[in-house]
Amino acid sequence: MTADGAPVLVLGSGHNALVAACYLARAGQRVEVLERDEVIGGAVSTVERFPGHLVDRGSSAHIMVRHTGIVEELELANFGLRYIDCDPWGFTPGANGAPPIVFHHALDRTCASIAAACGPHDAIAYRRFADVWGERSDRVMRAFGGRSTPGRLLRSFWGLDARDGGSALSREFLQPGDALLDSYFRDERLKASLAWFGAQSGPPMSEPGTAPMVGFAALMHKLPPGRAVGGSGALTQALAARLRADGGTISTGDAVTELRRHGEGWRVRTASGRNLKAGTVIAGTHILTTLDLLRAGGFDREPLDDWAQRIRVGPGIGMVVRVATSALPRYPGASAAESAHGLQFLVSDRAQLRRAHGAALAGDLPPRPVVLAMSFSALDPSIAPAGEHQLSLWSQWHPYRLADGSDWAAHAETEADRIIAEVDSYAPGFADTVVRRYVQTPVDLEREMGLRGGNVMHVEMSLDQMMMWRPLPELSGQRVPGAPGLYLTGASTHPGGGVSGASGRSAARLALRATRRGRFGRRRG
């Protein structure tokens, strides 16, 4: 058993963990990242699933990180990261003879599409929605950019238009997304499109506090989702290159097994027998995994058990089918330039969303899968060989545990068939273009990337587990009570799931502040 290590150890190589590592290394800290997998990046990673195809393991479109300033602060363009705007960023196929709804980066073009598909009332309403919720979503991103302290949250939203009073404004933020949509629009297909966009955070839009998840669509007219050239993992590859340039190291294929308090610092053990000493530890693992590591290291079991019991992972969010195809989906009445560059919302009414979520709560498969299709080979041909395309078909909601006690392995292929058939129902002939496929059930997402319960957001993104309550009030400061020098990052912490990196930057700032206070204290002594 060896006794080596670095003053700062980062557990996990998800994008938040790597962001934290980069800021610490840039500040002169000696940093080592420990990753159990052979592939770095966690859910922000890309591998060759099929010959010549670079396929994402988790996320595909990057939305929030482009609004945080992290890409620019860490100068990731100098380390190979390049984004292509998804424009149009959203597309909903036509229904019953109506034209498709195309969500362009340009608000005027979007409103023109809505006018043609849904009527002039909803086009005017959408412009008002974009104006009101564009400013509000800017403030949400400001709140997401740092720690979730009451003071910071108040400053983030201070000065927002509250001409009808603070209680009216707060009510609009706390209302369900469905209520927000009903207050603006008449056309059900438009409502379903925006509800499906909002539901990518996990909760259904019938839940209180989901209005901002719908409202975030307005921000896409300021800066649309980005597709990293080479795949989602290009972001974490750039972060890794930046880290190494600043002297940091990454160790893969060796899982951390124990996190133990040792004097004023920490001892971290790994499966290979390494025994590492650190003054600071940044845990980018799932919060329940972090609690397990502390338990293995002899931390007081009573609070650990209490926290683990109260954190809600939820029933699971969904599953994904990655496919190599001979052609892009052909939606009637739409060109590939309109449909293939962004998020394809394959839904026509919210009842389909509600039935799927209700089934998941009961532990059942959805009566009809709800699919979000993404065909980013149309934007970035480098991820697929010549003459082929590649799609990710994400479907919600699919429970992690099935009520009948059956194993997911018995359902994976038939459910993939249903998901592909759902795309085919909107784009006839699509199923015949599928050449290869790779299925990721909720169990597969957990096994490959450590996403407990198959939840890609780590823990439920419900109102009671967001902001200053994520994942619990006691842990919302990205610290663990009684564990000085340990900092939390990742989707389990504020601002939650999705590709943002904000949690990693906040964790790094906390660690650096504590280090500087310690140094000054020693000097004064």
Disulfide bonds with the S-S distance in Angstrom:
none
